[in-house]
Amino acid sequence: MAAMATLHVRNVPTELYESLRNRAALNGRSINAEVIEILGRGVETWRRNEQWWAEFEELTSRMRLPPDAPKPEDLIRWDRDHGH
């Protein structure tokens, strides 16, 4: 088994710590295990968002819109202003 890193977190607000402690207890985990779970989910979400954004940028880079095409924000504003 590979060596694992240690992460120390300082200055955790009491309210946050208590919330973590309560959440860990509800999930039957230690605070350490709960924090690792939360961090893991956060990093996975970040990775998925980065992948999605990269795919979006790649797709939009291949689009060839005419120079006089309306801007997306103008279309959204028009739609909002006209109750659609």
C-alpha positions in Angstrom: 0.0 0.0 0.0 1.4 3.4 -0.9 2.1 6.0 1.7 -0.7 8.4 2.4 -0.3 12.1 2.8 -1.4 14.0 5.9 -3.4 17.2 5.7 -3.7 19.5 8.7 -6.5 22.1 8.7 -6.2 25.0 11.1 -8.6 27.7 12.2 -11.7 25.7 11.5 -14.7 27.7 12.8 -16.5 26.0 15.7 -19.8 26.0 13.9 -18.3 24.2 10.9 -16.5 21.7 13.1 -19.7 20.9 14.9 -21.5 20.5 11.6 -18.8 18.1 10.4 -18.9 16.2 13.6 -22.7 15.8 13.4 -22.6 14.8 9.7 -19.9 12.2 10.5 -21.9 10.8 13.3 -25.0 10.5 11.1 -23.0 8.7 8.4 -21.3 6.4 10.9 -17.8 7.8 10.1 -15.0 9.5 12.0 -14.6 13.2 11.3 -11.5 12.4 9.4 -13.3 9.9 7.1 -16.2 12.4 6.6 -13.8 15.1 5.6 -12.1 12.8 3.1 -15.5 11.8 1.7 -16.5 15.5 1.3 -13.1 16.4 -0.3 -13.3 13.4 -2.6 -16.8 14.4 -3.8 -15.7 18.0 -4.3 -12.7 17.1 -6.3 -14.7 14.7 -8.5 -17.3 17.4 -9.2 -14.5 19.8 -10.0 -13.0 17.3 -12.4 -16.3 16.7 -14.1 -16.9 20.4 -14.4 -13.5 20.9 -15.9 -14.0 18.1 -18.4 -17.4 19.5 -19.4 -16.0 23.0 -19.8 -13.1 21.7 -22.0 -15.6 19.8 -24.2 -17.8 22.9 -24.4 -14.9 25.1 -25.4 -13.7 22.6 -28.0 -17.2 22.4 -29.5 -17.7 26.2 -29.6 -14.2 26.6 -31.2 -15.5 24.6 -34.1 -18.6 26.7 -34.6 -18.6 29.2 -37.4 -21.2 31.8 -36.7 -21.7 34.7 -39.0 -20.2 38.0 -37.8 -23.7 39.6 -37.5 -25.1 36.7 -35.4 -26.8 38.0 -32.2 -24.9 37.6 -28.9 -26.2 34.9 -26.6 -26.7 37.5 -23.8 -28.9 39.6 -26.1 -31.1 36.6 -26.9 -31.4 35.7 -23.3 -32.3 39.3 -22.4 -34.9 39.4 -25.2 -36.4 36.1 -24.1 -36.6 37.3 -20.5 -38.0 40.7 -21.3 -40.7 39.1 -23.5 -41.9 36.6 -20.9 -40.8 33.5 -22.5 
